């Protein structure tokens, strides 16, 4: 059974963690909270200036970011106390 993880903040470290999770079977990325637009999250996930282009498919659709086998629900709030992950977890 995989450990379910949510990332609050999808900057350099958050994206790096997401890339690591995308290559693991024992960890599942279920949600990402960031105030950037979904289109921007898609772009910066696919094209990272330090780590290069992500090898798998990256797309945003219906409020989810898909990167390879990872499908994470997108949230956009500055107040983390507003986040609930009942459906994802």
Backbone torsions as a table, in degrees:
resi	resn	phi	psi	omega
1	UNK	NA	129.3	-176.3
2	UNK	-79.8	146.9	172.6
3	UNK	-77.5	130.5	-179.6
4	UNK	-93.8	132.8	-174.0
5	UNK	-128.8	140.9	170.6
6	UNK	-117.8	142.5	179.7
7	UNK	-109.6	124.5	176.1
8	UNK	-103.5	100.5	-176.3
9	UNK	105.0	114.0	-174.5
10	UNK	-111.0	46.6	174.9
11	UNK	-81.5	-155.9	-176.0
12	UNK	-55.3	-47.7	-177.9
13	UNK	-69.9	-43.7	179.3
14	UNK	-59.0	-43.2	179.1
15	UNK	-68.2	-36.5	177.8
16	UNK	-63.8	-43.6	177.1
17	UNK	-62.4	-42.2	179.4
18	UNK	-61.6	-40.7	178.1
19	UNK	-63.6	-39.5	178.3
20	UNK	-65.2	-45.5	-180.0
21	UNK	-60.9	-37.2	-178.9
22	UNK	-60.5	-21.0	-179.5
23	UNK	-104.0	13.1	-177.9
24	UNK	-122.7	150.3	177.1
25	UNK	-99.6	-16.7	-174.4
26	UNK	-95.3	0.7	178.7
27	UNK	-133.5	136.5	-179.5
28	UNK	-122.8	123.2	175.9
29	UNK	-85.3	115.3	-174.9
30	UNK	-105.6	-21.8	-177.1
31	UNK	-156.4	150.0	176.0
32	UNK	-132.2	129.6	174.7
33	UNK	-113.5	120.7	177.6
34	UNK	-157.4	147.7	-176.9
35	UNK	-86.0	-4.6	176.1
36	UNK	-69.6	158.2	178.5
37	UNK	-67.5	152.9	177.0
38	UNK	-55.6	-38.1	179.5
39	UNK	-63.8	-39.3	177.8
40	UNK	-67.6	-40.9	177.9
41	UNK	-61.4	-40.1	177.5
42	UNK	-60.9	-48.0	-177.4
43	UNK	-64.0	-48.3	-176.7
44	UNK	-71.9	-20.5	174.6
45	UNK	-74.5	-42.8	-179.0
46	UNK	-71.6	-43.0	-173.8
47	UNK	-119.3	96.6	179.3
48	UNK	-100.8	129.1	-175.7
49	UNK	-67.4	-24.8	179.7
50	UNK	-96.0	-47.7	-173.5
51	UNK	-92.6	-5.9	177.5
52	UNK	85.6	-170.1	-177.5
53	UNK	-77.1	134.4	176.8
54	UNK	-68.6	132.2	-174.8
55	UNK	-67.3	-35.2	-176.7
56	UNK	-86.6	-178.2	177.5
57	UNK	-73.2	139.8	175.3
58	UNK	-129.0	125.3	177.7
59	UNK	-154.6	155.6	174.0
60	UNK	-114.0	129.8	-179.2
61	UNK	-155.9	130.2	176.4
62	UNK	54.5	37.6	176.6
63	UNK	81.7	12.5	178.8
64	UNK	-123.9	144.0	171.4
65	UNK	-102.8	123.1	176.6
66	UNK	-108.5	127.9	175.2
67	UNK	-136.2	104.5	-173.7
68	UNK	64.7	-125.4	-179.7
69	UNK	-87.7	-3.4	-178.9
70	UNK	-85.9	134.2	173.4
71	UNK	-132.3	108.4	-174.4
72	UNK	-117.4	135.2	176.1
73	UNK	-69.0	136.3	179.5
74	UNK	-96.9	134.3	174.2
75	UNK	-124.4	154.6	-179.7
76	UNK	-141.7	80.8	178.9
77	UNK	-137.9	146.9	177.2
78	UNK	-86.4	-18.5	-177.8
79	UNK	-104.1	102.6	-176.5
80	UNK	-62.1	-21.3	178.8
81	UNK	-69.1	-15.4	177.6
82	UNK	-81.7	-9.9	-176.5
83	UNK	-80.8	134.6	172.2
84	UNK	-132.6	133.3	-177.0
85	UNK	-115.5	31.1	-176.6
86	UNK	-56.3	-47.3	-177.8
87	UNK	-69.9	-34.9	-176.8
88	UNK	-76.7	-32.1	-176.1
89	UNK	-101.3	NA	NA
